[in-house]
Amino acid sequence: MNILAIDSSSENLSISMLNRGNVLFDFNRCLKFGASKLVSFIDGNLRKYHINLDDIDVFALGMGPGSFTGLRASFSVVKAFMIALRKPAVCVESFYSMAYPFIGKHRKIAVISDARRGLVYAATFLSERGLLKKETKTSLTILKDFAHSKSGYFFITYDEHLYRELSEINPKINFNQKTVYPKAKYYLEIAQNLAGKKRFVGIDNLKPLYLHPKTCQVRNVKI
């Protein structure tokens, strides 16, 4: 099975491909407005390895949360491919790929990113027996409230200033010392499992994970 995975939810544009059970390439590049160059980077990597779009069986897409513009770009591109090639797609939350490298290293993992206006996107995962399990639904919340309720968790993010804020909230909080970006290569295994079970996402239901204050019960402030 050939799977092309894409994530443009952060400033790290990530493209990876599984070819006959092996990772053929793993492209990651931090770029300003990188999502606008997504098609050219996909084309360049496929040409480099002599792969045609028709050779791809399934598209795997990082669904966010994250950059509104970046997610719109990747979803638009994949929808166009689905229509033109009549190939299916699967979606995986971008935070999953951030927690994945820490399987077996930390049992409780908290993933956060800056949602602006004093809010963060947040989710927690459990690493058990070599598997990564989603513990809580991705939500939109206040960092201080989230951090206070997550004692014993290992925090990761790609927004470095959140590490400083965590230290101010609680100096004992354990967090990664470096930025951790979503990476498409970590979708390949789960995408293969989803595809094997025919758990595809129809084009009408292919939507990014957009979180809004009303959805997450965060009170709107009247100005």
C-alpha positions in Angstrom: 0.0 0.0 0.0 1.3 3.5 -0.9 0.3 6.2 1.5 1.1 9.9 1.1 0.8 11.8 4.5 0.7 15.6 4.8 0.6 18.0 7.7 0.5 21.8 7.4 -1.0 22.6 10.8 2.1 24.4 12.0 5.0 26.3 10.5 6.6 22.9 9.8 5.4 21.7 6.5 5.6 17.9 6.6 5.2 15.4 3.8 6.0 11.7 4.1 5.2 8.5 2.0 4.9 4.9 2.8 5.9 2.7 -0.2 5.4 -1.0 0.0 5.7 -1.0 3.7 8.8 1.3 3.9 9.0 5.0 4.5 10.2 6.3 1.1 10.8 9.9 2.2 10.2 12.2 5.2 10.2 15.8 4.2 10.1 18.5 6.9 10.7 22.2 6.5 9.9 25.2 8.6 8.8 28.0 6.3 6.8 31.2 6.5 3.7 30.6 4.4 5.0 27.1 3.6 1.5 25.7 3.0 1.3 27.9 -0.1 4.2 25.8 -1.6 2.6 22.5 -0.7 1.8 21.3 -4.2 5.3 22.1 -5.5 6.9 20.2 -2.6 4.7 17.2 -3.1 5.5 17.2 -6.8 9.2 17.6 -6.1 9.4 14.7 -3.7 7.4 12.4 -5.8 9.5 13.2 -8.9 12.7 12.6 -6.9 11.6 9.1 -6.1 9.9 8.4 -9.5 6.4 8.1 -8.0 3.3 9.2 -9.8 0.2 10.5 -8.0 -1.7 7.6 -9.5 0.6 5.3 -7.6 -0.8 6.6 -4.3 -3.5 4.4 -2.7 -4.5 6.5 0.3 -3.9 10.1 1.5 -3.3 10.7 5.2 -4.0 14.1 6.4 -3.1 15.9 9.7 -6.4 17.5 10.7 -5.1 20.0 13.3 -5.7 21.8 15.5 -3.4 24.5 14.3 -2.9 27.1 11.6 -6.2 28.0 10.0 -4.6 29.0 6.7 -2.2 26.0 6.7 -5.1 23.5 7.3 -7.2 25.0 4.6 -4.4 24.7 2.1 -3.7 21.0 2.8 -7.3 20.0 2.9 -8.0 21.8 -0.4 -5.1 20.0 -2.0 -6.1 16.6 -0.8 -9.7 17.1 -1.8 -8.5 18.0 -5.3 -6.4 14.9 -5.5 -9.4 12.7 -4.2 -11.6 14.1 -6.9 -9.1 13.8 -9.7 -7.7 10.4 -8.8 -10.7 8.9 -7.1 -8.5 7.8 -4.2 -9.6 7.8 -0.5 -8.3 9.6 2.5 -8.0 9.2 6.3 -7.5 11.9 8.9 -5.4 11.9 12.1 -5.2 14.6 14.7 -2.0 16.5 14.4 -1.3 16.3 18.2 -1.1 12.5 17.8 2.1 12.9 15.7 3.6 15.1 18.4 3.1 12.6 21.1 4.1 9.6 19.1 7.9 9.9 19.5 7.5 9.7 23.2 5.8 6.3 23.3 7.6 4.2 26.0 9.5 7.3 27.3 6.6 8.9 29.2 3.3 7.3 30.3 1.3 10.5 30.5 1.8 13.1 27.7 0.1 16.5 27.4 0.3 18.3 24.0 -0.4 22.0 23.8 -0.2 24.8 21.3 -1.0 28.5 21.3 -4.5 29.3 20.2 -4.1 33.0 20.8 -6.2 35.3 22.9 -5.0 33.7 26.1 -6.1 30.2 25.1 -4.3 27.0 24.1 -5.3 23.9 22.2 -4.7 20.9 24.6 -5.0 17.1 24.6 -3.6 14.3 26.7 -2.4 10.8 25.7 -1.4 7.6 27.5 1.6 5.5 26.4 0.9 1.9 27.4 2.5 -1.3 26.2 4.0 0.4 23.2 0.8 2.0 22.1 -0.4 5.6 22.2 -4.0 6.1 23.3 -5.9 9.3 23.3 -7.0 10.1 26.9 -8.9 13.4 26.5 -10.6 15.1 23.7 -8.7 18.0 22.1 -10.0 21.2 23.7 -9.6 24.9 23.8 -8.8 26.0 27.3 -6.7 28.4 29.5 -3.2 27.1 30.0 -3.2 27.8 33.8 -6.4 25.8 34.3 -5.1 22.9 32.1 -1.6 22.8 33.7 -2.9 22.7 37.3 -5.0 19.6 36.5 -2.2 17.7 34.8 0.3 17.0 37.5 2.6 14.1 36.5 2.3 14.8 32.7 5.1 15.4 30.3 4.3 18.5 28.3 5.3 19.1 24.6 4.6 22.0 22.2 6.0 23.8 19.2 5.3 27.2 20.8 8.4 27.8 22.9 6.9 30.6 24.9 4.4 28.1 26.4 7.3 26.3 28.1 8.2 29.6 29.9 4.6 30.1 30.9 4.5 26.5 32.2 7.6 27.2 34.4 5.9 30.3 35.8 2.7 28.4 36.6 4.5 25.5 38.3 8.3 25.1 38.3 7.9 21.3 38.9 6.1 20.7 35.6 8.0 18.3 33.4 8.3 19.5 29.8 10.4 18.9 26.7 13.3 21.2 26.3 12.9 21.5 22.5 10.0 22.4 20.1 8.1 19.4 18.9 6.3 19.8 15.5 3.6 17.6 14.0 5.3 15.2 11.5 3.5 13.4 8.7 5.6 10.2 9.0 3.9 9.4 12.3 0.6 9.1 10.5 1.7 6.3 8.2 1.2 3.4 10.6 -2.2 4.5 11.9 -3.2 5.4 8.3 -2.3 1.9 7.2 -4.5 0.5 10.0 -7.4 2.7 9.2 -7.2 2.0 5.5 -7.1 -1.8 6.2 -10.4 -1.4 8.1 -11.8 0.8 5.3 -12.3 3.7 7.8 -12.0 6.3 5.1 -13.3 9.9 5.4 -15.7 10.9 2.6 -14.9 14.1 0.8 -18.0 15.8 2.2 -16.8 15.0 5.8 -13.2 15.9 5.2 -12.8 18.9 7.5 -10.0 20.3 9.7 -10.3 20.3 13.4 -11.4 23.8 14.1 -12.1 24.6 17.8 -14.1 27.7 18.8 -14.9 29.1 22.3 -18.6 28.2 22.1 -17.7 24.6 21.2 -15.4 24.2 24.2 -17.6 26.2 26.6 -15.1 29.1 27.0 -17.1 32.2 27.6 -17.0 34.9 25.0 -15.8 38.3 26.2 -17.9 41.2 25.1 -15.9 44.2 24.0 
